Amino acid sequence: MKKKVLLGMSGGVDSSVAALLLLDMGYNVTGVTMKLKSEFDCENGGCCSLDDIDDARRVCYKLNIEHIVVNFSREFEELVVEDFINEYKEGKTPNPCIKCNQKIKFDKLLQRAKSLGFDYISTGHYASIEFNKNLKRFVLKKSKSNKDQSYVLYGMTQDQLKQTLMPIGSWQKSEIREIAKKKGLLIADKPDSQDICFVKDNYKNFIKKNTTKTIKGNFIDEKGNILGTHNGIVNYTVGQRRSLNISLGKRMFVININAKKNEITLGEYQEQFKKNLIVKKLNFINFDKLQHPMKLKTKIRYQRNENNAVISPLKNGRVLVEFFEHQKSPAPGQAAVFYDGDFVVGGGIITKAF
């Protein structure tokens, strides 16, 4: 009997071609589109728009597979959107895609798939899952594509990896589009989705609409000297240079945000660079817990390259990351993800950079 796969379909080319590849592998595929926002928001674009749902449904019809829609709007609002807003209010720079993967796609969707009798879930992520016989564990491998998404998947557990298929991980984006064209899929040239699917214009306006009135505070330098007044910490991120609305006769950058004191530290270009991080909320894939220092490549932003570092265990489930070279604007709230060659060892959330 064919194994049953519940494939997350956004209406885009990646998940659509994933359906084709899974069918070629002999799986019994059902497409599922997750409705993550209210009816009003879905009608006005953004994530899970009605057009996207229709695109996914049309692909499933063409491939002669079933398509269903599941409503995770309440869970998405509570676990992803509210977290995103709260993180900015605390002066952090969150990555909602990571939170969505952890809390929705590989948690809520997997639970729903199990309850419906599916053997696996699947996604159109650019990464691969393998079983390592030596480790006796499932491992997560980077894609060779320049669209590699392994960074946002570091939080996957062994149970989730075991029950997830990622069929497009070894393909280039251009090859995925070519497959879609050859199969006559109308979404072959559909543009990629935006970075933050639930933010229609920019994150600052989104947060202002969804939070209480922001409170002005002080811009300071690293010595604590007051430089001017900021317009509320939700308007700023570590590394920001533009729209500071302060003139100091030289280029200045946000190098730290202290939400408790409502202060933002500004510094010159070179003051952005830090060499060490404290990381918490860790998840390791190749082992359960870091027992000793390890030299690993570490990535601190989705669009950044990995760099050499030593990671060492600390008390209270934290890790110290010591880079060989200074890194530009590591931001609390972003993820630090650890790599051994092409494989994701694990990762966590940056809490401090120094």
N, C-alpha and C positions, 0 to 999 in steps of 0.2 A: 504494500500500500504506500502511495506517495506521502511524503512528509508534508504537513500543512504549515504554510508560512503566512504570517500577517505582515504585510509590507506597508510601512508608512509612506504615503504618497502625497506630496505637496502640490502636485500639478506641474512640477518642473521636470526638466529633462533628465536629471540624475536618477530620481526615484522611478521615473517611467522606464528608463533603460534597465534599471535594476530589476524591474518586473520581467522584462524580456530575458535577461540573463538567468534569472531564477527558473523561468519556464524551460529554458534550454537545458538547465541542470536537472530537470525532472521533478521539480517541486510543484505542489498544488498551492497556487498563490491566490491570496485575497488582498486587494488593496484597501487601505484604510486612510482616510483623511481626518486629522484631528482638528476639531473646531476649538480654537484656543481663545477666542474673544467673543463678545456679545454679538447678537444679531446686528445691532446698529453698526458696530465697528467693522464686522465682516462685510457689510454692504458698502462701506466706504474705503475699501482697500486695506493694505497692510497684510498681516498674516491671515491665513485661512479665508481670504476673500471668496465671494461667491464665484468669481471667475476661476480662481484656483481650484475650487472644489469641482467645478464643471470640467476643467481641463483634466483633472485626475479621473473623473468619471468617464470622459470620452476615451482616454487611453485604455482604461479597463474594458470598456465596451469593445474597442478595436481588438484587444488581446483576448477577448472572450473569457475574462475573469470577473469575479464578483467584486463590487466596490461598496464599502460601507463608510459611514461618518460616525465618529464618536465625539462626544461633547466633554472636553476637559477644560472648559472656560473658567469654571470656578477654581479648579486646582491651579491653572496657569496664573490666574490673577493673584492667588494667595502665595504661591510658591516661587513665582518668577517675577511678576510685575511689582508686587509689594516689596519683595526683597531688593529689586533694582532701585526703587525709590528710597528705601531705608538706607541702603549702602551709600548712596550719594549724600543723604542727609548726615551721614557719619563721616563724610570727607573721604570716602573710598571711591575707587573706580572699578565697578563690577563688570563681569562678563556674563550677560544673561543667557547667552547660547550654552555656556557650560552648565548653568543652573537648569536650563530647560532639558538638556540631555540627561542630567542626573535625576531630576525630579519627575519629568514627564515622559520622555521617550523611552528611557530604559528602566523606568519604575512603573508609572501608572499604565503605560501602554503594554508593558510586559505582563503586568498583573491581569489586564483585560484579556490579553491573548491567551494566557493560561486558563482563565475562566471560560473562554470560548472553545477550548480544546485544541489550540494551535501548538505545534511542536517548536516553532521558532518565531521570532520577530525579525524583520529586516529593515534596513534603511539605505538611503543613497549616499552615505558618507564616503569620503575619500580616505579610507584606511582599511586595514585587513586584520582579521582575527585568525590566529593559528593556535594549534596545541603543541606545546614544547614538551617532548618526552623526557628530557633531562630534568626539567623543572617540575614536571607533572602538573603543569598549569596552563591555562589559556593565556596567550599573550597578544598584545596589540601592536601592530606594525604600521609604520608610516606608509603613506602612498608615495609613489614616485612622481605623481602628478604635482604640478605647482599649486594645486588646490588642496593639498594635504590637510586633513582636518583632525589628525590625531591629537593635537593640542587640546581641543575641546572635549575629548573623550577620555581623558586620563582618569576620570572618576568611576569608570566602569568596574564592577565587581566580577569575581570569578563566575558567579551564578548568571550574571547578565551576559558576560562574554560567551559562556557556554551555550546560551540560548538565542544568540544573535548572529545573523548573517549579513555580511557587507560585500556584495558581489562586485561593486565597481572599483574596489580599492586599488587594483593593479592597472587601471586604465587612465589615460590622459583625458582631460575634458574635451579636447578636440575629437578624440576617438568616440567618446560617448555621444557627442552631437552627430557624428557621422553615422553611427549605428541607428540613431533615431530617424535620420533622414532616409536611410535605406529602407527602414521599416514603415515609412510613410507616416510617422507621428507628427502631428501639427505643432507640437511644442518643441521641435528640434532646435529652433533658433530663439526660444523664449529666453529673455534676459535672466541672469541670476537674481535671486532675492536680495534685498538690502540687508545690511549687517544686523540691525536691531529691528526685528520684524514688526514689533508693536509700536514703534515710534515713527510717526508719519513725516514730521518735519525735522526737528532736532531734539536731542535729549533734554536740553535746558528748558525749552518750552513745555515739553512733556511733564517734567518734574514740577515745574511751577504750577501747572494745571492740576496736579495731583498731590499737592502738599500745602501745608500752612504757609503763611507769609514768611519769606526769608528775612533773616536779621542781618543787618550790616555789622561788620567787625573790622579789625585792624589787619592791614598788611604789615608784616614785620620783616626784618632781615634776620640772619642766623644768630646775631648777637642780641636779638630782642628789641632792637630799635624800631619804633613805629615809623612806617614809610607813607601810610595813607589809609584809605578806607575801601574795603571790598563790599560787594553788593549781596553777600550771602554765599556760603561755601558751596551750595549746590551748583553755582555758576562756574566752578573752576575744577580742573583736574591737574594732577601732577604732570609736569612737563609743558603745561600751557604757556604760550607767549602772547598770543593775540587776545584782544578784547579784555585786557586787564584794566583799561581806562585809568592808567596812572602814568605820569611822565617823570622819569628819574634821570633822563639824560643818557641812558644806556639800555641795552636790551636786557630785560629781566624775565625770569621764568618762575613758575610755581614749582617749588621744590618740596613743600610739605604743607599738609592741611591738618590743623588741630581742631576737630569739631567741638571738643569739650570747652576749649578756651575761645572758640569762634575766631581763630587766628589763621592766617595764611602766610607762610614764609616764602618770600621771594629771594631769588639769587641770580647771579650771572651764569652764563652758559656753562662754565666748568663746574659750578656748584650742583648741577643736576646729577652728576655722575656718582654712583655708589658702587661699592664692591661687595657688600654683604647683605643678606636678607634673613629675616626670621619668617618661617612658613609654618602654617598650622592647617587644621582640617585636611589631613593627609589621606591619600589613598594610594596604596602600592599594588601593582599588578603582578610583578615577578616574585614577590614574597609578601608575607603578612605585615612585617614591621622592620624598619631599618635598625639594624643591630650595631653597625660600625660605620665609620666614614667610607664613602665611596666617591671615586672620581667619575663624574657623569657630565654629559652635555646638558645644559639647562636653558630653557626658553621662558621669557618673562612676558611676552605678548604674542598674540596670534600671528601678527605680521612680522615678527622679529626672527632673526636666525638664532640657532642654539649656540651657546658658548660654554667653554670649559669651566667647570666648578667642582668643588668638593662639597658634598652634602654630609652633614654629621648629625646624629641624633642628640636632641636636647630633652630636658625634663618636660613633663606635661604634654607629651605627644607632639612636640614641635621639632623642627629641623632647622639647622643653621646652614645657609648656602654661602660659600665663600668663592667668589669668582676669581679667575686668574687675572682678568682685566676689568676695569671699571665699566659699568653698564649705565646707559642713559635713561634717567627717569623711571626707575622701577616704582610701580604704583601699588600701594596697599589696596587690596580688593581684587587685583588681577591674579592670575594663576602663574605659579612657577612649575613647569613641567619638566621632568627628568628623562633623558634619553640615553640608552646604551646602543650606539649604532643606530639602526633603523627601528628599534623597539622602544616603546614607552615603558619606563620602569615605574612611574607614578607621578604624583604631583600634589600640590596643595595651594592654599591661598596666602599671598604675601600679606603680612601684618606690619612689618617694619623694614625699612631700608636704611643702611648707614655705611 
